[in-house]
Amino acid sequence: MYKLKTNRAAAKRFKFTKNGKIKRSAAFRRHILEKKSPKMKHQSRGMHVIHDTDYNRVEKLLPYGG
């Protein structure tokens, strides 16, 4: 069987954890940060695990990730 192609846009946005879950960075952190509350900015730091309902969609884009 032929090799599947990885979606390069998705590969730059998602990483796999050691246990095979998919991590993503938080949204709304790029610009216009003055009007956002410190709590919102603090909670959106770092990486977050994607929701279970999105897992199958993202996993198809990254066939060799985890």
N, CA, C and O atoms as a Tripos MOL2 file, in Angstrom:
@<TRIPOS>MOLECULE
protein
  264   263    66     0     0
PROTEIN
NO_CHARGES

@<TRIPOS>ATOM
      1 N           0.8450   -1.1870    0.0000 N.3       1 MET1
      2 CA          0.0000    0.0000    0.0000 C.3       1 MET1
      3 C           0.8870    1.2460    0.0000 C.2       1 MET1
      4 O           1.9780    1.2400    0.5690 O.2       1 MET1
      5 N           0.4180    2.2940   -0.6310 N.am      2 TYR2
      6 CA          1.2060    3.5090   -0.7390 C.3       2 TYR2
      7 C           1.2020    4.2810    0.5830 C.2       2 TYR2
      8 O           0.3420    4.0810    1.4410 O.2       2 TYR2
      9 N           2.1890    5.1660    0.7170 N.am      3 LYS3
     10 CA          2.2820    6.0010    1.9130 C.3       3 LYS3
     11 C           1.2180    7.0980    1.8650 C.2       3 LYS3
     12 O           0.9320    7.6500    0.8030 O.2       3 LYS3
     13 N           0.6420    7.4050    3.0160 N.am      4 LEU4
     14 CA         -0.3220    8.4900    3.1150 C.3       4 LEU4
     15 C           0.4140    9.8040    3.3240 C.2       4 LEU4
     16 O           1.4510    9.8450    3.9860 O.2       4 LEU4
     17 N          -0.1210   10.8670    2.7630 N.am      5 LYS5
     18 CA          0.5000   12.1720    2.9280 C.3       5 LYS5
     19 C          -0.0180   12.8380    4.1990 C.2       5 LYS5
     20 O          -1.2110   12.7970    4.4990 O.2       5 LYS5
     21 N           0.8970   13.4460    4.9310 N.am      6 THR6
     22 CA          0.5520   14.2300    6.1040 C.3       6 THR6
     23 C           0.1340   15.6180    5.6560 C.2       6 THR6
     24 O           0.7800   16.2120    4.7920 O.2       6 THR6
     25 N          -0.9340   16.1380    6.2300 N.am      7 ASN7
     26 CA         -1.3500   17.5130    5.9580 C.3       7 ASN7
     27 C          -0.3710   18.4410    6.6800 C.2       7 ASN7
     28 O          -0.3400   18.4830    7.9100 O.2       7 ASN7
     29 N           0.4250   19.1800    5.9140 N.am      8 ARG8
     30 CA          1.4980   19.9730    6.5050 C.3       8 ARG8
     31 C           0.9710   21.1240    7.3650 C.2       8 ARG8
     32 O           1.6160   21.4960    8.3450 O.2       8 ARG8
     33 N          -0.1760   21.6920    7.0230 N.am      9 ALA9
     34 CA         -0.7520   22.7540    7.8410 C.3       9 ALA9
     35 C          -1.1320   22.2160    9.2110 C.2       9 ALA9
     36 O          -0.9100   22.8760   10.2250 O.2       9 ALA9
     37 N          -1.7070   21.0150    9.2430 N.am     10 ALA10
     38 CA         -2.0840   20.4050   10.5150 C.3      10 ALA10
     39 C          -0.8580   19.9980   11.3180 C.2      10 ALA10
     40 O          -0.8670   20.0870   12.5460 O.2      10 ALA10
     41 N           0.1930   19.5560   10.6450 N.am     11 ALA11
     42 CA          1.4090   19.1300   11.3390 C.3      11 ALA11
     43 C           2.0590   20.2890   12.0880 C.2      11 ALA11
     44 O           2.7120   20.0830   13.1110 O.2      11 ALA11
     45 N           1.8800   21.5090   11.5770 N.am     12 LYS12
     46 CA          2.4480   22.6800   12.2430 C.3      12 LYS12
     47 C           1.5860   23.1280   13.4250 C.2      12 LYS12
     48 O           2.0770   23.8270   14.3110 O.2      12 LYS12
     49 N           0.3170   22.7380   13.4500 N.am     13 ARG13
     50 CA         -0.6030   23.2060   14.4870 C.3      13 ARG13
     51 C          -0.8100   22.2210   15.6260 C.2      13 ARG13
     52 O          -1.1630   22.6280   16.7330 O.2      13 ARG13
     53 N          -0.6000   20.9440   15.3790 N.am     14 PHE14
     54 CA         -0.8970   19.9190   16.3790 C.3      14 PHE14
     55 C           0.3360   19.0780   16.6710 C.2      14 PHE14
     56 O           1.1520   18.8270   15.7840 O.2      14 PHE14
     57 N           0.4660   18.6410   17.9300 N.am     15 LYS15
     58 CA          1.5210   17.7230   18.3370 C.3      15 LYS15
     59 C           0.8740   16.5830   19.1150 C.2      15 LYS15
     60 O          -0.1990   16.7450   19.6970 O.2      15 LYS15
     61 N           1.5340   15.4400   19.1180 N.am     16 PHE16
     62 CA          1.0150   14.2990   19.8510 C.3      16 PHE16
     63 C           1.6900   14.1990   21.2170 C.2      16 PHE16
     64 O           2.8790   14.4830   21.3600 O.2      16 PHE16
     65 N           0.9060   13.7870   22.2220 N.am     17 THR17
     66 CA          1.4680   13.5240   23.5370 C.3      17 THR17
     67 C           2.0700   12.1250   23.5440 C.2      17 THR17
     68 O           1.9470   11.3770   22.5740 O.2      17 THR17
     69 N           2.7140   11.7880   24.6370 N.am     18 LYS18
     70 CA          3.3310   10.4740   24.7750 C.3      18 LYS18
     71 C           2.2880    9.3560   24.7060 C.2      18 LYS18
     72 O           2.5780    8.2640   24.2160 O.2      18 LYS18
     73 N           1.0780    9.6260   25.1940 N.am     19 ASN19
     74 CA          0.0220    8.6100   25.2270 C.3      19 ASN19
     75 C          -0.8480    8.6120   23.9820 C.2      19 ASN19
     76 O          -1.8210    7.8600   23.9170 O.2      19 ASN19
     77 N          -0.5230    9.4460   22.9820 N.am     20 GLY20
     78 CA         -1.2630    9.4390   21.7330 C.3      20 GLY20
     79 C          -2.3840   10.4440   21.6330 C.2      20 GLY20
     80 O          -3.1060   10.4570   20.6360 O.2      20 GLY20
     81 N          -2.5530   11.2940   22.6440 N.am     21 LYS21
     82 CA         -3.5470   12.3520   22.5440 C.3      21 LYS21
     83 C          -2.9600   13.4730   21.6920 C.2      21 LYS21
     84 O          -1.7520   13.5150   21.4570 O.2      21 LYS21
     85 N          -3.8200   14.3790   21.2340 N.am     22 ILE22
     86 CA         -3.3610   15.4640   20.3510 C.3      22 ILE22
     87 C          -3.4520   16.7840   21.1100 C.2      22 ILE22
     88 O          -4.4850   17.1090   21.6960 O.2      22 ILE22
     89 N          -2.3410   17.5490   21.0900 N.am     23 LYS23
     90 CA         -2.2840   18.8470   21.7420 C.3      23 LYS23
     91 C          -2.4450   19.9520   20.7100 C.2      23 LYS23
     92 O          -2.1240   19.7750   19.5350 O.2      23 LYS23
     93 N          -2.9490   21.0960   21.1660 N.am     24 ARG24
     94 CA         -3.1010   22.2690   20.3140 C.3      24 ARG24
     95 C          -2.7820   23.4920   21.1500 C.2      24 ARG24
     96 O          -2.8380   23.4470   22.3790 O.2      24 ARG24
     97 N          -2.4470   24.5870   20.4790 N.am     25 SER25
     98 CA         -2.2410   25.8360   21.2080 C.3      25 SER25
     99 C          -3.5740   26.5740   21.3020 C.2      25 SER25
    100 O          -4.5000   26.3020   20.5390 O.2      25 SER25
    101 N          -3.6570   27.4980   22.2350 N.am     26 ALA26
    102 CA         -4.9040   28.2200   22.4690 C.3      26 ALA26
    103 C          -5.1220   29.2960   21.4120 C.2      26 ALA26
    104 O          -4.1660   29.8470   20.8650 O.2      26 ALA26
    105 N          -6.3690   29.5850   21.1360 N.am     27 ALA27
    106 CA         -6.7330   30.6250   20.1770 C.3      27 ALA27
    107 C          -6.7740   31.9920   20.8640 C.2      27 ALA27
    108 O          -6.7260   32.0770   22.0910 O.2      27 ALA27
    109 N          -6.8630   33.0460   20.0750 N.am     28 PHE28
    110 CA         -7.0360   34.4330   20.5470 C.3      28 PHE28
    111 C          -5.8280   34.9490   21.3190 C.2      28 PHE28
    112 O          -5.9960   35.7390   22.2490 O.2      28 PHE28
    113 N          -4.6120   34.5270   20.9630 N.am     29 ARG29
    114 CA         -3.4270   34.9740   21.6850 C.3      29 ARG29
    115 C          -2.4650   35.7550   20.8080 C.2      29 ARG29
    116 O          -1.3650   36.0640   21.2680 O.2      29 ARG29
    117 N          -2.8100   36.0910   19.5780 N.am     30 ARG30
    118 CA         -1.8520   36.6680   18.6510 C.3      30 ARG30
    119 C          -1.7530   38.1970   18.7380 C.2      30 ARG30
    120 O          -0.6550   38.7540   18.7140 O.2      30 ARG30
    121 N          -2.8800   38.8530   18.8360 N.am     31 HIS31
    122 CA         -2.8580   40.3210   18.8120 C.3      31 HIS31
    123 C          -4.0940   40.8420   19.5150 C.2      31 HIS31
    124 O          -4.9660   40.0710   19.9160 O.2      31 HIS31
    125 N          -4.1660   42.1670   19.6640 N.am     32 ILE32
    126 CA         -5.2440   42.8490   20.3920 C.3      32 ILE32
    127 C          -5.3740   42.2610   21.8020 C.2      32 ILE32
    128 O          -6.4590   41.8600   22.2220 O.2      32 ILE32
    129 N          -4.2480   42.2190   22.5230 N.am     33 LEU33
    130 CA         -4.2500   41.6080   23.8540 C.3      33 LEU33
    131 C          -4.5630   42.6250   24.9580 C.2      33 LEU33
    132 O          -4.8080   42.2350   26.1000 O.2      33 LEU33
    133 N          -4.5560   43.9100   24.6330 N.am     34 GLU34
    134 CA         -4.8060   44.9250   25.6640 C.3      34 GLU34
    135 C          -6.1780   44.7880   26.2890 C.2      34 GLU34
    136 O          -6.3300   44.9190   27.5040 O.2      34 GLU34
    137 N          -7.1810   44.5230   25.4600 N.am     35 LYS35
    138 CA         -8.5570   44.4940   25.9720 C.3      35 LYS35
    139 C          -8.9600   43.1450   26.5510 C.2      35 LYS35
    140 O         -10.0630   43.0090   27.0810 O.2      35 LYS35
    141 N          -8.0900   42.1510   26.4590 N.am     36 LYS36
    142 CA         -8.4040   40.8330   27.0080 C.3      36 LYS36
    143 C          -7.9540   40.7780   28.4590 C.2      36 LYS36
    144 O          -6.9270   41.3500   28.8260 O.2      36 LYS36
    145 N          -8.7250   40.0900   29.2700 N.am     37 SER37
    146 CA         -8.4490   40.0710   30.7050 C.3      37 SER37
    147 C          -7.1840   39.2600   30.9980 C.2      37 SER37
    148 O          -6.8360   38.3540   30.2420 O.2      37 SER37
    149 N          -6.4980   39.5870   32.0960 N.am     38 PRO38
    150 CA         -5.3190   38.8170   32.4770 C.3      38 PRO38
    151 C          -5.6420   37.3400   32.7010 C.2      38 PRO38
    152 O          -4.8170   36.4700   32.4250 O.2      38 PRO38
    153 N          -6.8370   37.0670   33.2000 N.am     39 LYS39
    154 CA         -7.2310   35.6690   33.4290 C.3      39 LYS39
    155 C          -7.3100   34.9030   32.1100 C.2      39 LYS39
    156 O          -6.8460   33.7670   32.0160 O.2      39 LYS39
    157 N          -7.8990   35.5330   31.0960 N.am     40 MET40
    158 CA         -8.0190   34.8720   29.7930 C.3      40 MET40
    159 C          -6.6490   34.6180   29.1860 C.2      40 MET40
    160 O          -6.3910   33.5470   28.6370 O.2      40 MET40
    161 N          -5.7650   35.6200   29.2910 N.am     41 LYS41
    162 CA         -4.4260   35.4780   28.7270 C.3      41 LYS41
    163 C          -3.6250   34.4120   29.4700 C.2      41 LYS41
    164 O          -2.8700   33.6570   28.8570 O.2      41 LYS41
    165 N          -3.7880   34.3540   30.7710 N.am     42 HIS42
    166 CA         -3.0690   33.3580   31.5720 C.3      42 HIS42
    167 C          -3.5380   31.9380   31.2500 C.2      42 HIS42
    168 O          -2.7220   31.0280   31.0970 O.2      42 HIS42
    169 N          -4.8480   31.7560   31.1500 N.am     43 GLN43
    170 CA         -5.3940   30.4180   30.9200 C.3      43 GLN43
    171 C          -5.1160   29.9090   29.5100 C.2      43 GLN43
    172 O          -5.1680   28.7030   29.2670 O.2      43 GLN43
    173 N          -4.8240   30.8100   28.5850 N.am     44 SER44
    174 CA         -4.5770   30.3640   27.2150 C.3      44 SER44
    175 C          -3.0930   30.1390   26.9280 C.2      44 SER44
    176 O          -2.7120   29.9450   25.7740 O.2      44 SER44
    177 N          -2.2570   30.1620   27.9580 N.am     45 ARG45
    178 CA         -0.8350   29.8420   27.7880 C.3      45 ARG45
    179 C          -0.6610   28.3470   27.6090 C.2      45 ARG45
    180 O          -1.4850   27.5550   28.0670 O.2      45 ARG45
    181 N           0.4000   27.9720   26.9510 N.am     46 GLY46
    182 CA          0.7330   26.5620   26.8540 C.3      46 GLY46
    183 C          -0.1430   25.8040   25.8680 C.2      46 GLY46
    184 O          -0.8300   26.3950   25.0340 O.2      46 GLY46
    185 N          -0.1030   24.4880   25.9840 N.am     47 MET47
    186 CA         -0.8260   23.6140   25.0690 C.3      47 MET47
    187 C          -2.0230   22.9940   25.7840 C.2      47 MET47
    188 O          -2.0020   22.7930   26.9980 O.2      47 MET47
    189 N          -3.0690   22.6920   25.0080 N.am     48 HIS48
    190 CA         -4.2720   22.0600   25.5340 C.3      48 HIS48
    191 C          -4.5650   20.8180   24.7060 C.2      48 HIS48
    192 O          -4.2520   20.7730   23.5160 O.2      48 HIS48
    193 N          -5.1580   19.8230   25.3250 N.am     49 VAL49
    194 CA         -5.5420   18.6070   24.6000 C.3      49 VAL49
    195 C          -6.8480   18.8840   23.8690 C.2      49 VAL49
    196 O          -7.7590   19.4940   24.4300 O.2      49 VAL49
    197 N          -6.9420   18.4360   22.6150 N.am     50 ILE50
    198 CA         -8.1630   18.6970   21.8430 C.3      50 ILE50
    199 C          -9.3240   17.8610   22.3880 C.2      50 ILE50
    200 O          -9.1110   16.8420   23.0450 O.2      50 ILE50
    201 N         -10.5200   18.2940   22.1150 N.am     51 HIS51
    202 CA        -11.7190   17.6230   22.5950 C.3      51 HIS51
    203 C         -11.9170   16.2980   21.8650 C.2      51 HIS51
    204 O         -11.4730   16.1330   20.7290 O.2      51 HIS51
    205 N         -12.5740   15.3710   22.5160 N.am     52 ASP52
    206 CA        -12.7860   14.0300   21.9540 C.3      52 ASP52
    207 C         -13.5280   14.0590   20.6230 C.2      52 ASP52
    208 O         -13.2610   13.2360   19.7470 O.2      52 ASP52
    209 N         -14.4580   15.0000   20.4630 N.am     53 THR53
    210 CA        -15.2520   15.0470   19.2370 C.3      53 THR53
    211 C         -14.4250   15.4880   18.0280 C.2      53 THR53
    212 O         -14.8040   15.2070   16.8910 O.2      53 THR53
    213 N         -13.3050   16.1710   18.2540 N.am     54 ASP54
    214 CA        -12.4530   16.6170   17.1560 C.3      54 ASP54
    215 C         -11.3360   15.6290   16.8410 C.2      54 ASP54
    216 O         -10.6430   15.7810   15.8350 O.2      54 ASP54
    217 N         -11.1570   14.6300   17.6770 N.am     55 TYR55
    218 CA        -10.0070   13.7370   17.5580 C.3      55 TYR55
    219 C          -9.9520   13.0220   16.2040 C.2      55 TYR55
    220 O          -8.8950   12.9830   15.5750 O.2      55 TYR55
    221 N         -11.0710   12.4580   15.7480 N.am     56 ASN56
    222 CA        -11.0720   11.6920   14.4930 C.3      56 ASN56
    223 C         -10.7600   12.5690   13.2880 C.2      56 ASN56
    224 O         -10.0740   12.1310   12.3640 O.2      56 ASN56
    225 N         -11.2590   13.8090   13.2880 N.am     57 ARG57
    226 CA        -10.9990   14.7160   12.1680 C.3      57 ARG57
    227 C          -9.5190   15.0590   12.0550 C.2      57 ARG57
    228 O          -8.9530   15.0530   10.9620 O.2      57 ARG57
    229 N          -8.9040   15.3550   13.1830 N.am     58 VAL58
    230 CA         -7.5060   15.7590   13.1690 C.3      58 VAL58
    231 C          -6.5970   14.5660   12.9180 C.2      58 VAL58
    232 O          -5.5630   14.7070   12.2640 O.2      58 VAL58
    233 N          -6.9580   13.4120   13.4200 N.am     59 GLU59
    234 CA         -6.1160   12.2190   13.2720 C.3      59 GLU59
    235 C          -5.9960   11.8090   11.8020 C.2      59 GLU59
    236 O          -4.9650   11.2720   11.3970 O.2      59 GLU59
    237 N          -7.0280   12.0510   11.0040 N.am     60 LYS60
    238 CA         -6.9620   11.7300    9.5740 C.3      60 LYS60
    239 C          -5.9220   12.5770    8.8490 C.2      60 LYS60
    240 O          -5.3260   12.1320    7.8680 O.2      60 LYS60
    241 N          -5.7050   13.8040    9.3350 N.am     61 LEU61
    242 CA         -4.7410   14.6980    8.7170 C.3      61 LEU61
    243 C          -3.2960   14.3340    9.0680 C.2      61 LEU61
    244 O          -2.3620   14.6980    8.3550 O.2      61 LEU61
    245 N          -3.1310   13.6110   10.1770 N.am     62 LEU62
    246 CA         -1.7910   13.2490   10.6720 C.3      62 LEU62
    247 C          -1.6980   11.7340   10.8060 C.2      62 LEU62
    248 O          -1.7510   11.2200   11.9240 O.2      62 LEU62
    249 N          -1.5610   11.0100    9.7110 N.am     63 PRO63
    250 CA         -1.6420    9.5470    9.7670 C.3      63 PRO63
    251 C          -0.4900    8.8830   10.5240 C.2      63 PRO63
    252 O          -0.6510    7.7630   11.0080 O.2      63 PRO63
    253 N           0.6640    9.5400   10.6380 N.am     64 TYR64
    254 CA          1.8100    8.8990   11.2770 C.3      64 TYR64
    255 C           2.2110    9.5790   12.5770 C.2      64 TYR64
    256 O           3.3500    9.4490   13.0260 O.2      64 TYR64
    257 N           1.2770   10.3030   13.1790 N.am     65 GLY65
    258 CA          1.6270   11.0670   14.3780 C.3      65 GLY65
    259 C           1.7410   10.2360   15.6290 C.2      65 GLY65
    260 O           2.7580   10.3010   16.3200 O.2      65 GLY65
    261 N           0.7290    9.4560   15.9390 N.am     66 GLY66
    262 CA          0.7810    8.7570   17.2110 C.3      66 GLY66
    263 C           0.1790    7.4330   17.0720 C.2      66 GLY66
    264 O           0.1230    6.6760   18.0420 O.2      66 GLY66
@<TRIPOS>BOND
     1     1     2 1
     2     2     3 1
     3     3     4 2
     4     3     5 am
     5     5     6 1
     6     6     7 1
     7     7     8 2
     8     7     9 am
     9     9    10 1
    10    10    11 1
    11    11    12 2
    12    11    13 am
    13    13    14 1
    14    14    15 1
    15    15    16 2
    16    15    17 am
    17    17    18 1
    18    18    19 1
    19    19    20 2
    20    19    21 am
    21    21    22 1
    22    22    23 1
    23    23    24 2
    24    23    25 am
    25    25    26 1
    26    26    27 1
    27    27    28 2
    28    27    29 am
    29    29    30 1
    30    30    31 1
    31    31    32 2
    32    31    33 am
    33    33    34 1
    34    34    35 1
    35    35    36 2
    36    35    37 am
    37    37    38 1
    38    38    39 1
    39    39    40 2
    40    39    41 am
    41    41    42 1
    42    42    43 1
    43    43    44 2
    44    43    45 am
    45    45    46 1
    46    46    47 1
    47    47    48 2
    48    47    49 am
    49    49    50 1
    50    50    51 1
    51    51    52 2
    52    51    53 am
    53    53    54 1
    54    54    55 1
    55    55    56 2
    56    55    57 am
    57    57    58 1
    58    58    59 1
    59    59    60 2
    60    59    61 am
    61    61    62 1
    62    62    63 1
    63    63    64 2
    64    63    65 am
    65    65    66 1
    66    66    67 1
    67    67    68 2
    68    67    69 am
    69    69    70 1
    70    70    71 1
    71    71    72 2
    72    71    73 am
    73    73    74 1
    74    74    75 1
    75    75    76 2
    76    75    77 am
    77    77    78 1
    78    78    79 1
    79    79    80 2
    80    79    81 am
    81    81    82 1
    82    82    83 1
    83    83    84 2
    84    83    85 am
    85    85    86 1
    86    86    87 1
    87    87    88 2
    88    87    89 am
    89    89    90 1
    90    90    91 1
    91    91    92 2
    92    91    93 am
    93    93    94 1
    94    94    95 1
    95    95    96 2
    96    95    97 am
    97    97    98 1
    98    98    99 1
    99    99   100 2
   100    99   101 am
   101   101   102 1
   102   102   103 1
   103   103   104 2
   104   103   105 am
   105   105   106 1
   106   106   107 1
   107   107   108 2
   108   107   109 am
   109   109   110 1
   110   110   111 1
   111   111   112 2
   112   111   113 am
   113   113   114 1
   114   114   115 1
   115   115   116 2
   116   115   117 am
   117   117   118 1
   118   118   119 1
   119   119   120 2
   120   119   121 am
   121   121   122 1
   122   122   123 1
   123   123   124 2
   124   123   125 am
   125   125   126 1
   126   126   127 1
   127   127   128 2
   128   127   129 am
   129   129   130 1
   130   130   131 1
   131   131   132 2
   132   131   133 am
   133   133   134 1
   134   134   135 1
   135   135   136 2
   136   135   137 am
   137   137   138 1
   138   138   139 1
   139   139   140 2
   140   139   141 am
   141   141   142 1
   142   142   143 1
   143   143   144 2
   144   143   145 am
   145   145   146 1
   146   146   147 1
   147   147   148 2
   148   147   149 am
   149   149   150 1
   150   150   151 1
   151   151   152 2
   152   151   153 am
   153   153   154 1
   154   154   155 1
   155   155   156 2
   156   155   157 am
   157   157   158 1
   158   158   159 1
   159   159   160 2
   160   159   161 am
   161   161   162 1
   162   162   163 1
   163   163   164 2
   164   163   165 am
   165   165   166 1
   166   166   167 1
   167   167   168 2
   168   167   169 am
   169   169   170 1
   170   170   171 1
   171   171   172 2
   172   171   173 am
   173   173   174 1
   174   174   175 1
   175   175   176 2
   176   175   177 am
   177   177   178 1
   178   178   179 1
   179   179   180 2
   180   179   181 am
   181   181   182 1
   182   182   183 1
   183   183   184 2
   184   183   185 am
   185   185   186 1
   186   186   187 1
   187   187   188 2
   188   187   189 am
   189   189   190 1
   190   190   191 1
   191   191   192 2
   192   191   193 am
   193   193   194 1
   194   194   195 1
   195   195   196 2
   196   195   197 am
   197   197   198 1
   198   198   199 1
   199   199   200 2
   200   199   201 am
   201   201   202 1
   202   202   203 1
   203   203   204 2
   204   203   205 am
   205   205   206 1
   206   206   207 1
   207   207   208 2
   208   207   209 am
   209   209   210 1
   210   210   211 1
   211   211   212 2
   212   211   213 am
   213   213   214 1
   214   214   215 1
   215   215   216 2
   216   215   217 am
   217   217   218 1
   218   218   219 1
   219   219   220 2
   220   219   221 am
   221   221   222 1
   222   222   223 1
   223   223   224 2
   224   223   225 am
   225   225   226 1
   226   226   227 1
   227   227   228 2
   228   227   229 am
   229   229   230 1
   230   230   231 1
   231   231   232 2
   232   231   233 am
   233   233   234 1
   234   234   235 1
   235   235   236 2
   236   235   237 am
   237   237   238 1
   238   238   239 1
   239   239   240 2
   240   239   241 am
   241   241   242 1
   242   242   243 1
   243   243   244 2
   244   243   245 am
   245   245   246 1
   246   246   247 1
   247   247   248 2
   248   247   249 am
   249   249   250 1
   250   250   251 1
   251   251   252 2
   252   251   253 am
   253   253   254 1
   254   254   255 1
   255   255   256 2
   256   255   257 am
   257   257   258 1
   258   258   259 1
   259   259   260 2
   260   259   261 am
   261   261   262 1
   262   262   263 1
   263   263   264 2
@<TRIPOS>SUBSTRUCTURE
     1 MET1         2 RESIDUE 1 A MET
     2 TYR2         6 RESIDUE 1 A TYR
     3 LYS3        10 RESIDUE 1 A LYS
     4 LEU4        14 RESIDUE 1 A LEU
     5 LYS5        18 RESIDUE 1 A LYS
     6 THR6        22 RESIDUE 1 A THR
     7 ASN7        26 RESIDUE 1 A ASN
     8 ARG8        30 RESIDUE 1 A ARG
     9 ALA9        34 RESIDUE 1 A ALA
    10 ALA10       38 RESIDUE 1 A ALA
    11 ALA11       42 RESIDUE 1 A ALA
    12 LYS12       46 RESIDUE 1 A LYS
    13 ARG13       50 RESIDUE 1 A ARG
    14 PHE14       54 RESIDUE 1 A PHE
    15 LYS15       58 RESIDUE 1 A LYS
    16 PHE16       62 RESIDUE 1 A PHE
    17 THR17       66 RESIDUE 1 A THR
    18 LYS18       70 RESIDUE 1 A LYS
    19 ASN19       74 RESIDUE 1 A ASN
    20 GLY20       78 RESIDUE 1 A GLY
    21 LYS21       82 RESIDUE 1 A LYS
    22 ILE22       86 RESIDUE 1 A ILE
    23 LYS23       90 RESIDUE 1 A LYS
    24 ARG24       94 RESIDUE 1 A ARG
    25 SER25       98 RESIDUE 1 A SER
    26 ALA26      102 RESIDUE 1 A ALA
    27 ALA27      106 RESIDUE 1 A ALA
    28 PHE28      110 RESIDUE 1 A PHE
    29 ARG29      114 RESIDUE 1 A ARG
    30 ARG30      118 RESIDUE 1 A ARG
    31 HIS31      122 RESIDUE 1 A HIS
    32 ILE32      126 RESIDUE 1 A ILE
    33 LEU33      130 RESIDUE 1 A LEU
    34 GLU34      134 RESIDUE 1 A GLU
    35 LYS35      138 RESIDUE 1 A LYS
    36 LYS36      142 RESIDUE 1 A LYS
    37 SER37      146 RESIDUE 1 A SER
    38 PRO38      150 RESIDUE 1 A PRO
    39 LYS39      154 RESIDUE 1 A LYS
    40 MET40      158 RESIDUE 1 A MET
    41 LYS41      162 RESIDUE 1 A LYS
    42 HIS42      166 RESIDUE 1 A HIS
    43 GLN43      170 RESIDUE 1 A GLN
    44 SER44      174 RESIDUE 1 A SER
    45 ARG45      178 RESIDUE 1 A ARG
    46 GLY46      182 RESIDUE 1 A GLY
    47 MET47      186 RESIDUE 1 A MET
    48 HIS48      190 RESIDUE 1 A HIS
    49 VAL49      194 RESIDUE 1 A VAL
    50 ILE50      198 RESIDUE 1 A ILE
    51 HIS51      202 RESIDUE 1 A HIS
    52 ASP52      206 RESIDUE 1 A ASP
    53 THR53      210 RESIDUE 1 A THR
    54 ASP54      214 RESIDUE 1 A ASP
    55 TYR55      218 RESIDUE 1 A TYR
    56 ASN56      222 RESIDUE 1 A ASN
    57 ARG57      226 RESIDUE 1 A ARG
    58 VAL58      230 RESIDUE 1 A VAL
    59 GLU59      234 RESIDUE 1 A GLU
    60 LYS60      238 RESIDUE 1 A LYS
    61 LEU61      242 RESIDUE 1 A LEU
    62 LEU62      246 RESIDUE 1 A LEU
    63 PRO63      250 RESIDUE 1 A PRO
    64 TYR64      254 RESIDUE 1 A TYR
    65 GLY65      258 RESIDUE 1 A GLY
    66 GLY66      262 RESIDUE 1 A GLY
